[in-house]
Amino acid sequence: MQLKGTQTEQNLWNAFAGESQTRNKYTYYSQKAEAEGFIEAAKLFRSSAAHEEEHAKALLSFLNGIKDTKANLRDAIQGEIYESHTLYKEYERVALAEGLEDIAVFFKKLSEAEEQHEHAFKGLLKRILEENK
């Protein structure tokens, strides 16, 4: 059976997003626990974050989301374009409309950072393609 377009495909993407977010959260929790002197908690958060990363990788594998480096660079470029030119600009607009200027400024900075990532990925892809003619 084809995965594309199924509820299972959507479930895999949702699970991937959840595992990825949890991994990051646990990493930050680990850093905070360590700073507060809770070494055992820091270790548990770190090891759990590593498990969450493995779960996310397995989910992405089901989605055939890990390809060759050139394809991965192209995917990264598209993601950065969307984030920098669409997503964060819209979030900035909404935050401004809601009077949340500090958050709007943050979204603007995120947009600019993602645009830098876009250019870096494009530059690297161009070099790889030129070197492998």
N, CA, C and O atoms as a MOPAC input file, in Angstrom:
PM7 MOZYME 1SCF
protein

 N      0.84400 1    -1.19600 1     0.00000 1
 C      0.00000 1     0.00000 1     0.00000 1
 C      0.87900 1     1.24500 1     0.00000 1
 O      1.95800 1     1.25800 1     0.59400 1
 N      0.41900 1     2.25800 1    -0.65200 1
 C      1.12400 1     3.53400 1    -0.76500 1
 C      0.93000 1     4.34600 1     0.51400 1
 O     -0.19200 1     4.46500 1     1.00700 1
 N      2.02000 1     4.90900 1     1.05700 1
 C      1.96400 1     5.73700 1     2.26600 1
 C      1.48000 1     7.15200 1     1.96000 1
 O      0.75100 1     7.75100 1     2.75000 1
 N      1.89200 1     7.68400 1     0.80100 1
 C      1.59900 1     9.07600 1     0.42400 1
 C      0.09900 1     9.35300 1     0.47100 1
 O     -0.70300 1     8.63700 1    -0.12800 1
 N     -0.25500 1    10.40700 1     1.19700 1
 C     -1.64600 1    10.82600 1     1.25700 1
 C     -2.50000 1    10.11600 1     2.29100 1
 O     -3.69400 1    10.39500 1     2.40500 1
 N     -1.90500 1     9.20500 1     3.04600 1
 C     -2.67700 1     8.46500 1     4.04600 1
 C     -2.66400 1     9.18100 1     5.39600 1
 O     -1.84600 1    10.06700 1     5.64200 1
 N     -3.57900 1     8.77900 1     6.25000 1
 C     -3.58500 1     9.29400 1     7.61600 1
 C     -2.31500 1     8.85900 1     8.33700 1
 O     -1.79000 1     9.59300 1     9.17500 1
 N     -1.82400 1     7.67200 1     8.01500 1
 C     -0.58500 1     7.19000 1     8.63600 1
 C      0.58200 1     8.09500 1     8.28500 1
 O      1.43200 1     8.36000 1     9.13600 1
 N      0.63900 1     8.57500 1     7.05000 1
 C      1.70100 1     9.51600 1     6.69100 1
 C      1.60900 1    10.76500 1     7.56400 1
 O      2.61900 1    11.23300 1     8.09000 1
 N      0.40700 1    11.30200 1     7.71700 1
 C      0.22600 1    12.48700 1     8.55900 1
 C      0.59800 1    12.18400 1    10.00700 1
 O      1.21100 1    13.01100 1    10.68200 1
 N      0.22400 1    10.99200 1    10.48200 1
 C      0.57800 1    10.59500 1    11.84800 1
 C      2.08900 1    10.52000 1    12.03000 1
 O      2.61400 1    10.91900 1    13.07000 1
 N      2.78700 1    10.01000 1    11.02100 1
 C      4.24800 1     9.94900 1    11.08500 1
 C      4.84400 1    11.35200 1    11.16100 1
 O      5.75100 1    11.59100 1    11.95800 1
 N      4.34700 1    12.28400 1    10.34100 1
 C      4.84200 1    13.66300 1    10.38000 1
 C      4.55100 1    14.30900 1    11.72800 1
 O      5.40100 1    15.00800 1    12.28000 1
 N      3.34500 1    14.07600 1    12.26300 1
 C      2.99700 1    14.63200 1    13.57300 1
 C      3.88000 1    14.05100 1    14.66900 1
 O      4.34500 1    14.77600 1    15.54900 1
 N      4.11000 1    12.74300 1    14.61500 1
 C      4.96300 1    12.09700 1    15.61400 1
 C      6.40000 1    12.60200 1    15.49900 1
 O      7.06500 1    12.82700 1    16.51000 1
 N      6.87500 1    12.77900 1    14.27000 1
 C      8.21700 1    13.31700 1    14.05400 1
 C      8.34000 1    14.70400 1    14.67600 1
 O      9.32000 1    14.99200 1    15.36200 1
 N      7.36000 1    15.55500 1    14.44100 1
 C      7.37800 1    16.90700 1    15.01700 1
 C      7.38300 1    16.83700 1    16.53800 1
 O      8.13500 1    17.56000 1    17.19200 1
 N      6.55400 1    15.97500 1    17.10000 1
 C      6.49100 1    15.84200 1    18.55400 1
 C      7.78500 1    15.34000 1    19.15500 1
 O      8.25700 1    15.88200 1    20.15400 1
 N      8.36300 1    14.31600 1    18.56200 1
 C      9.62500 1    13.76800 1    19.06500 1
 C     10.74400 1    14.80200 1    18.94500 1
 O     11.58400 1    14.92100 1    19.83700 1
 N     10.75000 1    15.54600 1    17.84500 1
 C     11.77900 1    16.56800 1    17.63700 1
 C     11.65700 1    17.68600 1    18.66800 1
 O     12.65800 1    18.13700 1    19.22400 1
 N     10.44100 1    18.12400 1    18.91600 1
 C     10.22400 1    19.17400 1    19.91300 1
 C     10.60700 1    18.69400 1    21.30700 1
 O     11.23300 1    19.42600 1    22.07400 1
 N     10.23100 1    17.47100 1    21.62600 1
 C     10.54900 1    16.93000 1    22.94700 1
 C     12.04900 1    16.79500 1    23.12000 1
 O     12.57100 1    17.06900 1    24.20100 1
 N     12.75300 1    16.37800 1    22.07700 1
 C     14.21000 1    16.26800 1    22.15500 1
 C     14.82300 1    17.61600 1    22.51000 1
 O     15.66400 1    17.70600 1    23.40500 1
 N     14.40200 1    18.65600 1    21.81300 1
 C     14.94000 1    19.98400 1    22.10500 1
 C     14.59600 1    20.42600 1    23.51700 1
 O     15.44700 1    20.94700 1    24.23700 1
 N     13.35500 1    20.22000 1    23.90700 1
 C     12.92800 1    20.60400 1    25.24900 1
 C     13.78100 1    19.91300 1    26.31000 1
 O     14.24500 1    20.55300 1    27.25400 1
 N     13.98600 1    18.61000 1    26.15400 1
 C     14.78100 1    17.86200 1    27.13500 1
 C     16.23000 1    18.33200 1    27.15800 1
 O     16.86100 1    18.35200 1    28.21500 1
 N     16.75800 1    18.71000 1    26.00200 1
 C     18.12200 1    19.24900 1    25.95300 1
 C     18.20300 1    20.53400 1    26.76600 1
 O     19.14100 1    20.71900 1    27.54100 1
 N     17.23100 1    21.41900 1    26.59400 1
 C     17.21900 1    22.68200 1    27.35100 1
 C     16.99100 1    22.42500 1    28.83600 1
 O     17.59500 1    23.08100 1    29.68400 1
 N     16.11500 1    21.46500 1    29.15000 1
 C     15.87800 1    21.10700 1    30.55200 1
 C     17.15500 1    20.57400 1    31.18900 1
 O     17.45200 1    20.87400 1    32.34600 1
 N     17.90400 1    19.78400 1    30.43400 1
 C     19.16400 1    19.23700 1    30.93400 1
 C     20.13300 1    20.35700 1    31.28100 1
 O     20.77300 1    20.33300 1    32.33100 1
 N     20.23400 1    21.32700 1    30.39900 1
 C     21.13500 1    22.46000 1    30.64300 1
 C     20.72200 1    23.22800 1    31.89100 1
 O     21.57300 1    23.63300 1    32.68200 1
 N     19.42700 1    23.42800 1    32.06900 1
 C     18.92500 1    24.14700 1    33.23700 1
 C     19.18000 1    23.34200 1    34.51000 1
 O     19.61300 1    23.89600 1    35.52000 1
 N     18.91400 1    22.04800 1    34.46300 1
 C     19.13800 1    21.19600 1    35.63000 1
 C     20.61000 1    21.20100 1    36.02200 1
 O     20.94300 1    21.27400 1    37.20500 1
 N     21.48700 1    21.12300 1    35.03000 1
 C     22.92200 1    21.14900 1    35.31000 1
 C     23.33100 1    22.48400 1    35.92900 1
 O     24.11400 1    22.51600 1    36.87900 1
 N     22.80700 1    23.57700 1    35.39800 1
 C     23.12700 1    24.90600 1    35.93800 1
 C     22.64800 1    25.05400 1    37.38100 1
 O     23.25100 1    25.77600 1    38.17600 1
 N     21.56300 1    24.36500 1    37.70500 1
 C     21.02000 1    24.41900 1    39.06700 1
 C     21.64600 1    23.38400 1    39.99300 1
 O     21.31400 1    23.32000 1    41.17700 1
 N     22.55700 1    22.57000 1    39.44800 1
 C     23.24700 1    21.57900 1    40.26100 1
 C     22.53900 1    20.24100 1    40.38800 1
 O     22.94400 1    19.40700 1    41.19800 1
 N     21.49300 1    20.01900 1    39.60500 1
 C     20.76900 1    18.74600 1    39.63700 1
 C     21.34800 1    17.81300 1    38.57000 1
 O     20.76400 1    17.62700 1    37.50300 1
 N     22.48700 1    17.24300 1    38.87800 1
 C     23.24900 1    16.45500 1    37.90500 1
 C     22.48800 1    15.21600 1    37.45600 1
 O     22.48500 1    14.89100 1    36.26900 1
 N     21.84200 1    14.51700 1    38.39000 1
 C     21.09500 1    13.31200 1    38.01700 1
 C     19.94700 1    13.66100 1    37.06400 1
 O     19.70300 1    12.94500 1    36.09200 1
 N     19.24900 1    14.75400 1    37.34200 1
 C     18.17000 1    15.19100 1    36.44800 1
 C     18.73800 1    15.57100 1    35.08300 1
 O     18.15000 1    15.24600 1    34.05100 1
 N     19.87500 1    16.25400 1    35.07600 1
 C     20.50600 1    16.64800 1    33.81400 1
 C     20.85000 1    15.41900 1    32.98200 1
 O     20.61300 1    15.39900 1    31.77400 1
 N     21.40500 1    14.39800 1    33.62100 1
 C     21.76300 1    13.16600 1    32.90300 1
 C     20.52500 1    12.47600 1    32.34400 1
 O     20.53300 1    12.00200 1    31.20800 1
 N     19.46200 1    12.42200 1    33.14300 1
 C     18.23100 1    11.77900 1    32.68100 1
 C     17.63400 1    12.54400 1    31.49900 1
 O     17.20900 1    11.93600 1    30.51700 1
 N     17.60200 1    13.85700 1    31.59000 1
 C     17.09800 1    14.64500 1    30.46400 1
 C     17.95200 1    14.43700 1    29.21700 1
 O     17.42000 1    14.31700 1    28.11300 1
 N     19.28400 1    14.39400 1    29.38600 1
 C     20.18700 1    14.19300 1    28.23900 1
 C     19.96200 1    12.83600 1    27.58900 1
 O     19.86600 1    12.74200 1    26.36500 1
 N     19.87600 1    11.78600 1    28.39500 1
 C     19.69400 1    10.45000 1    27.81600 1
 C     18.31700 1    10.32500 1    27.17100 1
 O     18.17400 1     9.69000 1    26.12500 1
 N     17.31200 1    10.92300 1    27.78800 1
 C     15.97500 1    10.89300 1    27.19000 1
 C     15.94800 1    11.68000 1    25.88300 1
 O     15.28100 1    11.27500 1    24.93100 1
 N     16.66300 1    12.79300 1    25.82900 1
 C     16.75000 1    13.57700 1    24.59100 1
 C     17.37700 1    12.74200 1    23.47900 1
 O     16.93300 1    12.79700 1    22.33200 1
 N     18.40000 1    11.97300 1    23.81500 1
 C     19.04100 1    11.11000 1    22.81500 1
 C     18.05800 1    10.06200 1    22.29900 1
 O     18.04300 1     9.75600 1    21.10700 1
 N     17.24000 1     9.51100 1    23.19300 1
 C     16.23000 1     8.53500 1    22.76500 1
 C     15.19800 1     9.19200 1    21.85400 1
 O     14.80700 1     8.61800 1    20.83800 1
 N     14.76100 1    10.38800 1    22.21700 1
 C     13.78700 1    11.10500 1    21.39100 1
 C     14.36000 1    11.38200 1    19.99700 1
 O     13.64100 1    11.31500 1    19.00000 1
 N     15.65500 1    11.69300 1    19.93800 1
 C     16.30100 1    11.92500 1    18.64400 1
 C     16.26700 1    10.66100 1    17.79100 1
 O     16.00200 1    10.72700 1    16.59100 1
 N     16.53200 1     9.52400 1    18.40100 1
 C     16.48100 1     8.25300 1    17.66400 1
 C     15.06400 1     7.95300 1    17.18500 1
 O     14.86700 1     7.47200 1    16.06900 1
 N     14.07500 1     8.24000 1    18.03800 1
 C     12.68000 1     8.03500 1    17.62900 1
 C     12.36600 1     8.90200 1    16.40800 1
 O     11.76500 1     8.42900 1    15.44200 1
 N     12.77500 1    10.17100 1    16.45700 1
 C     12.51900 1    11.08900 1    15.34400 1
 C     13.19300 1    10.59700 1    14.06500 1
 O     12.61000 1    10.66400 1    12.98300 1
 N     14.41600 1    10.10500 1    14.19700 1
 C     15.14100 1     9.61000 1    13.02200 1
 C     14.42100 1     8.41300 1    12.40600 1
 O     14.31500 1     8.31200 1    11.18400 1
 N     13.92800 1     7.51200 1    13.24500 1
 C     13.20100 1     6.34300 1    12.74400 1
 C     11.91700 1     6.77200 1    12.03100 1
 O     11.58000 1     6.23900 1    10.97400 1
 N     11.21000 1     7.73100 1    12.61300 1
 C      9.98100 1     8.23000 1    11.98700 1
 C     10.28000 1     8.87300 1    10.63800 1
 O      9.55700 1     8.64100 1     9.66800 1
 N     11.33100 1     9.67300 1    10.56600 1
 C     11.70300 1    10.32100 1     9.31100 1
 C     12.12500 1     9.28500 1     8.26900 1
 O     11.89900 1     9.47400 1     7.07400 1
 N     12.72900 1     8.20900 1     8.71800 1
 C     13.11900 1     7.13800 1     7.79300 1
 C     11.89100 1     6.50100 1     7.14700 1
 O     11.90000 1     6.21300 1     5.95000 1
 N     10.83100 1     6.27800 1     7.93400 1
 C      9.58900 1     5.75000 1     7.36200 1
 C      9.05100 1     6.67200 1     6.27300 1
 O      8.42900 1     6.21900 1     5.31200 1
 N      9.29300 1     7.95500 1     6.43200 1
 C      8.80800 1     8.95800 1     5.48300 1
 C      9.77900 1     9.18400 1     4.32900 1
 O      9.58200 1    10.07400 1     3.50200 1
 N     10.83300 1     8.36500 1     4.28500 1
 C     11.88700 1     8.52200 1     3.27800 1
 C     12.41000 1     9.94800 1     3.26200 1
 O     12.67200 1    10.51400 1     2.20100 1
 N     12.56000 1    10.52000 1     4.44700 1
 C     12.95800 1    11.90900 1     4.58000 1
 C     14.44700 1    12.14600 1     4.63200 1
 O     14.88400 1    13.29700 1     4.66000 1
 N     15.23900 1    11.09100 1     4.64600 1
 C     16.69300 1    11.24300 1     4.67000 1
 C     17.21200 1    10.70700 1     3.34100 1
 O     17.22800 1     9.49900 1     3.10100 1
 N     17.62800 1    11.61500 1     2.50000 1
 C     18.05600 1    11.24600 1     1.15000 1
 C     19.55500 1    11.50000 1     0.99800 1
 O     20.26600 1    11.61600 1     1.99700 1
 N     20.04000 1    11.58700 1    -0.23400 1
 C     21.45000 1    11.91000 1    -0.44400 1
 C     21.67300 1    13.38900 1    -0.11900 1
 O     20.71900 1    14.16200 1    -0.02700 1
 N     22.92000 1    13.76900 1     0.05000 1
 C     23.24900 1    15.11300 1     0.52300 1
 C     22.72000 1    16.20300 1    -0.39600 1
 O     22.24200 1    17.23000 1     0.08500 1
 N     22.79600 1    16.00400 1    -1.70100 1
 C     22.28500 1    17.03400 1    -2.61700 1
 C     20.77800 1    17.22700 1    -2.43200 1
 O     20.29300 1    18.35700 1    -2.38600 1
 N     20.05200 1    16.13600 1    -2.32700 1
 C     18.60400 1    16.22900 1    -2.10800 1
 C     18.30400 1    16.84400 1    -0.74300 1
 O     17.36900 1    17.63300 1    -0.60600 1
 N     19.09500 1    16.48400 1     0.26200 1
 C     18.89900 1    17.05400 1     1.59700 1
 C     19.16300 1    18.55800 1     1.59400 1
 O     18.45600 1    19.31200 1     2.26200 1
 N     20.17700 1    18.99800 1     0.84400 1
 C     20.44700 1    20.43100 1     0.72500 1
 C     19.29200 1    21.14400 1     0.02700 1
 O     18.88800 1    22.23000 1     0.44300 1
 N     18.76000 1    20.53900 1    -1.03000 1
 C     17.61700 1    21.14200 1    -1.72700 1
 C     16.40600 1    21.25200 1    -0.79600 1
 O     15.69700 1    22.25800 1    -0.79700 1
 N     16.18400 1    20.20900 1    -0.01100 1
 C     15.08100 1    20.23200 1     0.95200 1
 C     15.29700 1    21.32700 1     1.99400 1
 O     14.36700 1    22.05400 1     2.34300 1
 N     16.52800 1    21.44000 1     2.48500 1
 C     16.84600 1    22.47100 1     3.47600 1
 C     16.62600 1    23.86500 1     2.89100 1
 O     16.10100 1    24.75100 1     3.56600 1
 N     17.02900 1    24.05400 1     1.64300 1
 C     16.83900 1    25.35100 1     0.97600 1
 C     15.35500 1    25.70100 1     0.92400 1
 O     14.96400 1    26.82100 1     1.25300 1
 N     14.53100 1    24.74100 1     0.50900 1
 C     13.09100 1    25.00100 1     0.42800 1
 C     12.50500 1    25.33600 1     1.80000 1
 O     11.66900 1    26.23100 1     1.92100 1
 N     12.94400 1    24.62000 1     2.82500 1
 C     12.47000 1    24.90200 1     4.17600 1
 C     12.86500 1    26.28700 1     4.64400 1
 O     12.05800 1    26.99900 1     5.24200 1
 N     14.10200 1    26.67200 1     4.37600 1
 C     14.59000 1    27.99200 1     4.79000 1
 C     13.88400 1    29.10500 1     4.01800 1
 O     13.58100 1    30.15600 1     4.58200 1
 N     13.61900 1    28.87700 1     2.72600 1
 C     12.87800 1    29.86500 1     1.93300 1
 C     11.49300 1    30.07400 1     2.53400 1
 O     11.05400 1    31.20900 1     2.71700 1
 N     10.81200 1    28.98100 1     2.83800 1
 C      9.46900 1    29.09000 1     3.41700 1
 C      9.50600 1    29.83200 1     4.75000 1
 O      8.70500 1    30.73600 1     4.98600 1
 N     10.43300 1    29.44900 1     5.61200 1
 C     10.51000 1    30.09200 1     6.92600 1
 C     10.84800 1    31.57400 1     6.81300 1
 O     10.23200 1    32.40900 1     7.47500 1
 N     11.82800 1    31.89700 1     5.97300 1
 C     12.29700 1    33.29100 1     5.91300 1
 C     11.35900 1    34.20400 1     5.13700 1
 O     11.17000 1    35.35900 1     5.51900 1
 N     10.77400 1    33.71200 1     4.06400 1
 C      9.97900 1    34.57300 1     3.18800 1
 C      8.47900 1    34.52200 1     3.45700 1
 O      7.74900 1    35.41800 1     3.03200 1
 N      8.00900 1    33.49400 1     4.15200 1
 C      6.56900 1    33.34300 1     4.37000 1
 C      6.22400 1    33.23900 1     5.85300 1
 O      5.56000 1    34.11600 1     6.40600 1
 N      6.67300 1    32.17800 1     6.48400 1
 C      6.24700 1    31.85500 1     7.84500 1
 C      6.55300 1    32.96100 1     8.84300 1
 O      5.64100 1    33.49400 1     9.47600 1
 N      7.82400 1    33.31100 1     8.98900 1
 C      8.19400 1    34.27800 1    10.02100 1
 C      7.75500 1    35.69600 1     9.67600 1
 O      7.53800 1    36.50600 1    10.57700 1
 N      7.62200 1    36.00700 1     8.40400 1
 C      7.08800 1    37.32200 1     8.03200 1
 C      5.61800 1    37.42800 1     8.44900 1
 O      5.17700 1    38.47300 1     8.92800 1
 N      4.86500 1    36.34200 1     8.26200 1
 C      3.46500 1    36.33000 1     8.69700 1
 C      3.37800 1    36.39900 1    10.22300 1
 O      2.54900 1    37.13100 1    10.76400 1
 N      4.22200 1    35.64700 1    10.91200 1
 C      4.21800 1    35.68600 1    12.38000 1
 C      4.58500 1    37.08100 1    12.88700 1
 O      4.02000 1    37.55500 1    13.87200 1
 N      5.52200 1    37.72900 1    12.21800 1
 C      5.90400 1    39.10000 1    12.58100 1
 C      4.71200 1    40.04200 1    12.40400 1
 O      4.43400 1    40.87200 1    13.27000 1
 N      4.01300 1    39.90800 1    11.27800 1
 C      2.85000 1    40.74600 1    10.99800 1
 C      1.77900 1    40.57200 1    12.08100 1
 O      1.21900 1    41.55500 1    12.56800 1
 N      1.50000 1    39.33300 1    12.45000 1
 C      0.48200 1    39.05500 1    13.46500 1
 C      0.90000 1    39.62600 1    14.81700 1
 O      0.09400 1    40.25300 1    15.50500 1
 N      2.14700 1    39.41200 1    15.19300 1
 C      2.62600 1    39.92900 1    16.48200 1
 C      2.51600 1    41.45300 1    16.53100 1
 O      2.11900 1    42.01500 1    17.55200 1
 N      2.86500 1    42.11700 1    15.43700 1
 C      2.72900 1    43.57900 1    15.38100 1
 C      1.26600 1    43.99500 1    15.51800 1
 O      0.94800 1    44.93300 1    16.25000 1
 N      0.37700 1    43.29400 1    14.81100 1
 C     -1.05100 1    43.61200 1    14.86900 1
 C     -1.60100 1    43.42400 1    16.27700 1
 O     -2.54500 1    44.10500 1    16.67800 1
 N     -1.01300 1    42.50800 1    17.01600 1
 C     -1.45800 1    42.24400 1    18.38500 1
 C     -0.71800 1    43.09300 1    19.40900 1
 O     -0.91900 1    42.93800 1    20.61300 1
 N      0.14000 1    43.99100 1    18.92800 1
 C      0.85700 1    44.88700 1    19.82500 1
 C      2.01400 1    44.24900 1    20.57000 1
 O      2.46100 1    44.77000 1    21.59100 1
 N      2.49800 1    43.13000 1    20.06800 1
 C      3.59700 1    42.40200 1    20.71100 1
 C      4.88700 1    42.67700 1    19.94300 1
 O      5.42200 1    41.80400 1    19.25900 1
 N      5.36800 1    43.89800 1    20.07100 1
 C      6.49400 1    44.35900 1    19.26100 1
 C      7.77700 1    43.58400 1    19.52100 1
 O      8.52800 1    43.30700 1    18.58600 1
 N      8.04400 1    43.22700 1    20.78200 1
 C      9.27900 1    42.49300 1    21.08100 1
 C      9.27900 1    41.12800 1    20.39600 1
 O     10.31700 1    40.65900 1    19.93000 1
 N      8.11900 1    40.50500 1    20.34200 1
 C      8.02700 1    39.21000 1    19.66200 1
 C      8.10100 1    39.40700 1    18.15200 1
 O      8.69700 1    38.58800 1    17.45400 1
 N      7.51000 1    40.47100 1    17.64500 1
 C      7.60100 1    40.77400 1    16.21100 1
 C      9.05200 1    40.97600 1    15.79700 1
 O      9.47800 1    40.48300 1    14.75200 1
 N      9.80900 1    41.69600 1    16.61200 1
 C     11.23500 1    41.91100 1    16.33300 1
 C     11.96800 1    40.57400 1    16.31800 1
 O     12.83500 1    40.34700 1    15.47300 1
 N     11.62100 1    39.69000 1    17.25100 1
 C     12.25700 1    38.37400 1    17.29700 1
 C     11.95400 1    37.58100 1    16.02500 1
 O     12.85300 1    36.96800 1    15.44900 1
 N     10.69000 1    37.58800 1    15.58400 1
 C     10.34600 1    36.88300 1    14.34800 1
 C     11.08700 1    37.47300 1    13.14900 1
 O     11.49500 1    36.73300 1    12.25400 1
 N     11.26400 1    38.78300 1    13.12000 1
 C     12.03100 1    39.42400 1    12.03900 1
 C     13.47200 1    38.91900 1    12.04500 1
 O     14.03500 1    38.63300 1    10.98900 1
 N     14.06900 1    38.80800 1    13.23500 1
 C     15.44000 1    38.29600 1    13.34100 1
 C     15.51300 1    36.83700 1    12.91200 1
 O     16.46900 1    36.42800 1    12.25300 1
 N     14.50000 1    36.04800 1    13.28500 1
 C     14.46600 1    34.65400 1    12.83500 1
 C     14.40000 1    34.58500 1    11.31600 1
 O     15.10100 1    33.78400 1    10.69600 1
 N     13.56400 1    35.41900 1    10.71900 1
 C     13.44500 1    35.45200 1     9.26300 1
 C     14.79100 1    35.75300 1     8.61600 1
 O     15.17500 1    35.11700 1     7.63400 1
 N     15.50000 1    36.72300 1     9.16900 1
 C     16.81500 1    37.08900 1     8.63000 1
 C     17.82300 1    35.95600 1     8.79900 1
 O     18.62900 1    35.70200 1     7.90500 1
 N     17.77800 1    35.27600 1     9.93900 1
 C     18.69200 1    34.14900 1    10.17400 1
 C     18.40500 1    33.01000 1     9.20600 1
 O     19.32700 1    32.39400 1     8.67200 1
 N     17.12000 1    32.73100 1     8.98100 1
 C     16.75900 1    31.65200 1     8.06000 1
 C     17.18400 1    31.99200 1     6.63600 1
 O     17.56100 1    31.10500 1     5.87000 1
 N     17.12600 1    33.26900 1     6.27900 1
 C     17.58100 1    33.68200 1     4.94900 1
 C     19.08600 1    33.46400 1     4.80400 1
 O     19.55800 1    33.08200 1     3.73400 1
 N     19.83400 1    33.70500 1     5.87000 1
 C     21.27700 1    33.42300 1     5.84500 1
 C     21.52300 1    31.92900 1     5.67000 1
 O     22.42200 1    31.52400 1     4.93300 1
 N     20.72000 1    31.11200 1     6.35100 1
 C     20.85100 1    29.65800 1     6.18300 1
 C     20.56700 1    29.26900 1     4.73300 1
 O     21.28300 1    28.46000 1     4.14400 1
 N     19.51200 1    29.85600 1     4.16900 1
 C     19.16200 1    29.59000 1     2.77300 1
 C     20.35800 1    29.85100 1     1.86100 1
 O     20.70000 1    29.01600 1     1.02400 1
 N     20.99000 1    31.00800 1     2.02400 1
 C     22.13000 1    31.36300 1     1.17300 1
 C     23.31200 1    30.42400 1     1.40400 1
 O     24.01100 1    30.06200 1     0.45800 1
 N     23.53400 1    30.03500 1     2.64000 1
 C     24.63500 1    29.11200 1     2.93900 1
 C     24.39400 1    27.75700 1     2.28300 1
 O     25.30200 1    27.18600 1     1.67700 1
 N     23.16300 1    27.24000 1     2.40300 1
 C     22.84400 1    25.95400 1     1.77400 1
 C     22.94600 1    26.05100 1     0.25600 1
 O     23.46700 1    25.13900 1    -0.38600 1
 N     22.45900 1    27.13900 1    -0.32000 1
 C     22.54400 1    27.32200 1    -1.77400 1
 C     23.99700 1    27.36800 1    -2.23400 1
 O     24.35700 1    26.76000 1    -3.24200 1
 N     24.82000 1    28.08800 1    -1.49400 1
 C     26.23100 1    28.18600 1    -1.85800 1
 C     26.92700 1    26.84500 1    -1.81300 1
 O     27.70100 1    26.50500 1    -2.70700 1
 N     26.64900 1    26.08500 1    -0.77100 1
 C     27.27300 1    24.76700 1    -0.65200 1
 C     26.78500 1    23.83300 1    -1.74800 1
 O     27.58600 1    23.11500 1    -2.34700 1
 N     25.49300 1    23.82900 1    -2.01900 1
 C     24.96000 1    22.97700 1    -3.08100 1
 C     25.59700 1    23.33800 1    -4.42000 1
 O     25.96700 1    22.45100 1    -5.18900 1
 N     25.72500 1    24.61000 1    -4.69700 1
 C     26.34700 1    25.05300 1    -5.95300 1
 C     27.77400 1    24.53000 1    -6.06300 1
 O     28.17900 1    24.03500 1    -7.11500 1
 N     28.54000 1    24.63900 1    -4.97200 1
 C     29.92900 1    24.14300 1    -4.99200 1
 C     29.97600 1    22.63100 1    -5.20500 1
 O     30.79700 1    22.13500 1    -5.97600 1
 N     29.10400 1    21.90900 1    -4.53000 1
 C     29.08000 1    20.44700 1    -4.68200 1
 C     28.74600 1    20.07200 1    -6.12000 1
 O     29.38100 1    19.19100 1    -6.69900 1
 N     27.75500 1    20.73700 1    -6.69400 1
 C     27.36800 1    20.42800 1    -8.07500 1
 C     28.48600 1    20.75300 1    -9.05700 1
 O     28.69800 1    20.01200 1   -10.01600 1
 N     29.19900 1    21.84300 1    -8.83400 1
 C     30.30900 1    22.21600 1    -9.71900 1
 C     31.47600 1    21.24700 1    -9.59000 1
 O     32.13400 1    20.93000 1   -10.58100 1
 N     31.73400 1    20.77800 1    -8.37900 1
 C     32.85100 1    19.85700 1    -8.15100 1
 C     32.56500 1    18.46200 1    -8.68000 1
 O     33.49500 1    17.70200 1    -8.95000 1
 N     31.30200 1    18.11800 1    -8.83000 1
 C     30.92400 1    16.76500 1    -9.23300 1
 C     30.31400 1    16.72200 1   -10.62500 1
 O     29.41700 1    15.92100 1   -10.88900 1
 N     30.79600 1    17.57700 1   -11.51300 1
 C     30.29900 1    17.58100 1   -12.89700 1
 C     30.84000 1    16.41400 1   -13.65600 1
 O     30.53400 1    16.24900 1   -14.83700 1

